[in-house]
Amino acid sequence: MAQIQERMSETRQAKTEDTVWVKVMNERHNISQKAGDGYWLRLNGLSVGADCTIRLGRGYTTRGSSSLIVTTSSISGVKRLAVET
């Protein structure tokens, strides 16, 4: 959802341009949980899309499409050891 909001913000500044865009992804997310195991997730890839701006009455509307191409992804779990005393 954040990616869509970011792209819509960019199209508001150039209302009459039709565009094709590419965004490179290199993300790492560390997930920790209070109960249970935590893990990390790494995503690498491309997000590709196109936007078409159409005049509608006195304003403009933008129609777009995008695809996510993930080239690599990895998940690694973090094991916690329970120690009894």
WOTAJO-V309735 format. One record per residue. RES is the residue in three letters. NEAR is the number of other ideal C-beta (glycine too) atoms within 8 Angstrom. D_CENTER is the distance of its C-alpha to the mean C-alpha in whole Angstrom. Layout:
BEGIN
res=[RES | RES]
near=[NEAR | NEAR]
d_center=[D_CENTER | D_CENTER]
END
This chain:
BEGIN
res=[MET | ALA | GLN | ILE | GLN | GLU | ARG | MET | SER | GLU | THR | ARG | GLN | ALA | LYS | THR | GLU | ASP | THR | VAL | TRP | VAL | LYS | VAL | MET | ASN | GLU | ARG | HIS | ASN | ILE | SER | GLN | LYS | ALA | GLY | ASP | GLY | TYR | TRP | LEU | ARG | LEU | ASN | GLY | LEU | SER | VAL | GLY | ALA | ASP | CYS | THR | ILE | ARG | LEU | GLY | ARG | GLY | TYR | THR | THR | ARG | GLY | SER | SER | SER | LEU | ILE | VAL | THR | THR | SER | SER | ILE | SER | GLY | VAL | LYS | ARG | LEU | ALA | VAL | GLU | THR]
near=[4 | 5 | 9 | 7 | 8 | 8 | 13 | 9 | 8 | 8 | 13 | 7 | 6 | 8 | 8 | 5 | 6 | 6 | 8 | 6 | 9 | 7 | 8 | 5 | 11 | 6 | 7 | 8 | 7 | 6 | 8 | 6 | 7 | 4 | 3 | 5 | 8 | 10 | 9 | 11 | 10 | 11 | 11 | 10 | 11 | 10 | 12 | 10 | 11 | 10 | 12 | 8 | 13 | 8 | 6 | 6 | 4 | 2 | 6 | 9 | 7 | 10 | 8 | 10 | 6 | 10 | 7 | 8 | 8 | 9 | 6 | 8 | 9 | 6 | 8 | 6 | 7 | 9 | 5 | 5 | 4 | 4 | 4 | 3 | 2]
d_center=[7 | 7 | 5 | 8 | 10 | 10 | 11 | 13 | 15 | 15 | 17 | 19 | 21 | 22 | 23 | 25 | 23 | 21 | 18 | 17 | 14 | 12 | 9 | 10 | 8 | 10 | 9 | 12 | 12 | 16 | 17 | 21 | 23 | 26 | 28 | 27 | 25 | 22 | 19 | 17 | 14 | 13 | 10 | 11 | 10 | 10 | 8 | 11 | 12 | 15 | 17 | 20 | 22 | 25 | 28 | 29 | 32 | 32 | 28 | 25 | 22 | 19 | 18 | 15 | 14 | 11 | 10 | 8 | 11 | 11 | 14 | 15 | 14 | 16 | 17 | 20 | 22 | 25 | 28 | 30 | 34 | 36 | 40 | 43 | 45]
END
